[in-house]
């Protein structure tokens, strides 16, 4: 099921307005995800709570996001993705404002539960808008800029929140983050005319045969389920690097904290900027499966020598850079693979569902890697991270094979 072009190619300026506004919303979503952990010490000191209690607040945010993201995708398909996105931004801003004003810890936790609800709209609304409103030849670049904007939000939020909390207190830091959400929502309302309209109506106007707004069956098809697994494995790879890479390198070869941190930082930076190269590549080839396969293969294999040989600083950082680069390059093609199995009018629910794999990976991978570290096997963390990338290869192969088989069946009938 290859999505048809829902309209003629839009002018370049219109495309980049859509990409810029949606990218800004994705940037805000990653800021909102990370506003609390950097200010844990400030909040803990004021309310006298434990890190475990703070962890429950973060867990509640993620559980609500995971459970309700797919229903949010159905809402996007039934209505206007722009309206849903603006609503999510404003709800997120209001939740952070409420958290900033919370007189007791319980109310702060409730505010973050609503922030988790707001977080459900971003992936389904963003991917629906990019798939429907950007010219087909620029969708790959659109996906890459979208991913890059999220990476930048992740990169700058911890240090920024600490600086704001130091200057304004944690409540002031939350208020500033809330204003960011209001600003982007206002920009979408003011300049987002190309984002307006109901998604289902646009798909029907194109003459496409779209599933009904309440049809869940598309989510149970093999290609969609396989892409859910793909996203889960990619998220698990990220967890291995981001959460456990530094401690694993320190324990494995006695690397200094500075070297371990530098190696992981290089990995993440190369991954972030390689996403932009991956978008350029995704816009110039239809073989998104090959791009994804090569990226997953090299990203995984580059890590394996690190687990078994003390390579020294230079080679360690070089292999981390290679792994990060190829991990980044394949990500826009990953999104194009999902788009290719999604019928017009169902982008919200399908992307909402498959990106739940990020949440699943975030829940399942940390305890597994943590157990490996507790068992005194840091090499297993590096190998396990590599296996997550390599295990995604057959998932892509099967997914693409099923899509082609389905396409042949339609042609023959």
N, C-alpha and C positions, 0 to 999 in steps of 0.2 A: 504494500500500500504506500505508494509514493505520493506525498502531498502535491496537489496541483497548485500552480500559481494562482492566488486568489484575486490578483489584479495585475495590471501592467506594471512594469518597473516604475517605481517612484523616482522623482528627481533625487540626485545625490544629497542635496541639502535636507530634504525631507527624511531620507533614510538616516542621516547622521543626527538629526534632531531626535528621532525615535530612539536610536542607539544611545545617544547621550543621556536622555531622560531616564530610560530604563536602566542604563548603567549606574546613574546616580542613585536610583532606588536600591539597586543591588549593593552598592557601596554602603548605604545607610543600614541595610539589613545586617551586614557583617559587623558594622559598628555596634548596632543594638545587641547582637549576639554576645559581644565581648565586653559590654560596659561594666558588668559586675565583677568578674574575677580580678581585674587589676586593683580594685579598691576594696578587696576583702578585708585587709587590715583596718581600714578606716571604719567600715561598717561593723566589723566585729568589735572594735573598741567602743563604739557608741552604744550598741545594743547588748553587749556582753554575751554574744552567741558564739557557738563553736564553728570550726571550719566544716564539720559534718552538717550542721544546720544550714550553713551557706550552700553547701553542696546539694542539699535537698531542693533549695530554691532553683539552682541551675538545672537540676534533674527535672523538676516540674516544668520548667520552660521547654526543655527538649521533648519531654513526653507529650505535652500538649501539641507541640509542633508536629511531631511524628504522627499522632493519631488523627489530626484534623487537616493535614495538608492535602490529602486526596479529596475530601469533601470541598475544600476551598477550590480545588481544580474544577470540580463540577460547577461550582458557583461562577467561576470565570467563564466556562463554556456556555452557561445559560444567560449570562448578563454581559456587562461591559468590563473588560479586563482593566481599563483605565480607572473606572469607578472603584473596583475592588482594590486595586493597587493604592490609590489615594486613601481609601478607607483604612487599609493596613498601615500606611505611613502615619496617618493621624491617630489611629488607635495606639500604635507603638509610641508616638510622642506623648499622648495622654497618659499612657501607662508609666513612662519614665518620669513624667511630671508628678504623677501620684506617688511613685517610689521616692522621689526627691522630698516630698512633703510628708512621708509616712511617719507617724509618731511612734509606732511600735513595729517590731520586726514582722509580726504576722501580716500586717497590711503591706509591708514591703514585699513579702512573699506572694501575696495576692496580686499585687501590681505586676510582678514578673510572670505570673500565670497568664495575665491578659497580654503581656508582651509576647509570650509564646503563641497566643492566639493570633496576634498581629503578624507574627513571623510566618504563619502558614500561607500567606497570600503571595509571597514574593516569587518563588519558583514557578508556580503555575501561571501567574499573571505575566511575569517577565518573559517566559518562554513563549507564551501564547502571543504576546505583542510582537516579539522579535520574529516569530514564524509567520505571522499574518501581515505585519505592517512594513517589513523590510523587503526590498527587492530580492528575488531569489538568488541573484548572483552575489549579493552581499551578506547573506545570512550567516555564512561561515565566519566572516569578519565580525558580524554582530555578536555571535556567540562568544568569540574570543575576547572582545572588549568587555562584554558582560562578565565573563569569568575574571578577567584582569581587574575590573573595578572591585569585585568582591575580595580578591587577594590583597589589593591595596588597603581596603577597609580593615581586613584582618591584621595587616602589617603595622598600621599606624595607631590602632586603637589602644593597645596596652600602654604604651609610653604616653600617649596623649591624655588618657584618663588619669594616669598617675600625676602628670603635670597639672591638670585641671583640679584634681582633688587636693593637691598640695597648695594651690593658690586660692581655690574657692571652696574647699571642702567637698566631700563626696556628693552632697546634695546639689551643690553648684555644678559639679561635673555632670550629673544626671540631667540637670536643667539645660545645660549647653547641648548635650546630645539630643534632648527632646526638641530643641529649637532647630537642629539640623533636619530632623524628620519633617517638621512643619515647613521649613524652607523648600525642601525637595517636593513635597506635596503641592505647595503653592506654585512651584515652577511647572509641574506637570499640568496643573489646572490652567495656568496662564499661557503656556507655550505648547501644550500637548494636543492641539487639534488633530494631528495625524493619528493620535492614539484613540480618538473618540469612536463610539459606535459599539454595537453588540456583536460579539464574536460569531454567534450562531447565524445572525442575519447576514453578515459579510460572507460567511462560507456558503450559505444558501444562494446568495446573489451570484456567486461564481458558477453555479450549476453543479457543484460537487455533491456527491452522494455521501451525506454525513450521518453519523449515528445519532440517535435521539439524545436529547440533553440529559436524560437520566439513565442512559445505557451503561451499565457497569461491565458488560461482557468484554469490551475491548481490553480491559485491564487483566483479564484472565487468559489472553492469548499468549502463546509461547514467546514471541519476540519481545512483548512488553515485560513479561515476567523475567526473561533473561536479562533485559536491560536493568531491571531492579537489582538483580544479582551483580551485574557489572558495576553499578554505582556503589553498591555495598563494598565490593572488593577494592575499588578505587579509594573509598573513604577509609578503609582499613589500612591501606598503604600509607595514606596521609597521617593517620593516627600513629602508626609505627615510627614514622620520621619525626613528626612534630612533637609528640608527647614522650617518646622513649628513646629517640635517637641519641640525644646528648648523654643520658645516663648510661646507655648501652655502650657507647664508644669509650666513655671513661672507664667503665668496668672491664671492657674487653681487652684493651691494649694499654690501659693506664694513661690514656690521652688526657692532657690537661683540660680544664674547663674551658679555657680560651680556645684551644684547638677544636674541641668537640662542638662548641657553640658556633665557631666559624664554619665548620664543615656543614652543619645543619642549616645555617643561615645561607650559605652559598647554594645549597640544594634548593631551598625555598625561593630564593631570588631568581635562580635560573629557571625554575618552574614557572614563576609568575611572568617573566618577560618572554619565555618561550611560548606561552599561550598566544601572544600576539602573532608570532611567526606561524603558529598552528592555525590561526584564523586565516592568514594569507594563503596557506597551503590548502585549507578546507574549501576556500572559494575558487580554487583552481584545479580541483580534481573531484571526480565522482567516486573514487576509490577510498572512501572514508574508512572502510574496514582495514585496508592495507596500512593507512596512516596510523590507525589505532593499534594494529597488531605490532608494527615496528616499534612504536612508542612504548607499549607495554613490555615488549620483549627486552629492549635495551635498558629501560628503566629498572627492570628487575635484575637482569644479568649483571649490570654494573655494580650492584650492591654485594653480590655473592663473594668476590675476593676479599672484601672488607671483613667478612665474618671469619675467614680462615687464615689470613696472613696479615702480619703487622707491616703495613705498606709505607709507613712514614707520612709526614704531614702533606707533602706535595701531591703524592699519588692519591692519598685519601681524599683530599679536597677535589682533585680532578675527577675522580670517579663519582663523588657526590654531585658535582656539577653536571656530569653527563647524565646521571640518573634523573636529576631534577629537570634538565632541559627536555629530555624525551618524555617525561611524565607531563610536562606542560604542553608540548607540541601536540600530543594526541587528544587533548581535552576538547577542543572545538569539534574535532571529528567524532568524538564520543557523542556529543550533543546532536550532530548531524545524523548519526546512526539512529538515535531515538526519533528524530523528526521524520526519517524515512519510513518508519513503521507506524506513523501516526496519521490517521485520516484527518482531513480538514474538519474543523469544528470540534476536535477532541484534544487539541494541544494542552489545554489547561489540565484536564483530568489525567492525561498520560504523563506529562512532565511532573505534575503534582505527585503522582504515584511513584514513578521511577526514582525521583529525587528523594523520596523517603528512604531510599537505600543509604543516603548519607547519614541519616539518623540511626539506621540499623547498624551501620559500620561503627558509628560513634558510641553505640551501646555495647556491641559485642567485642570489638577489638581491644579496648583498654584493659578489661579484666584478663584477657588472654595474654597480652604482652606483659601486663603487670605480674602475672603468675610466672612467666619465663624469667623475669628479673628476680623475683623472690626466690625462685629455684636455683639461682646462681648461674643462669645460662644466657648471658647477654648476646652470645653468638646467635641463639635461637631467635632473638628479637630481630636481628638484621636479616637472617634467613627467612623468618616468617614474613617480614615486610616484603622481601623480594618475591616470595611465593604468592602473596596477595596480588601482585602485579602480573606474574606469570599465569596464575590461575584464571585471570580475566581473559586470557587469549582464547581458550576453547569456548568461553561464553560468547565472545564476539563472533567466532567462526560459526557456531551453531545458530546464533541469532541471524546472521546474514544469510546463511544457507536456508533457514526457514523462510525468510522474507523472499528470497529468490524462488524457492519452491512454490510459495503462495502466488508469486507473480506469474510463474509459468502455468499454474493451474487456472488462473483467471484468463490468461491469453488463450489457452487451449479450449476453454469452455466458450 
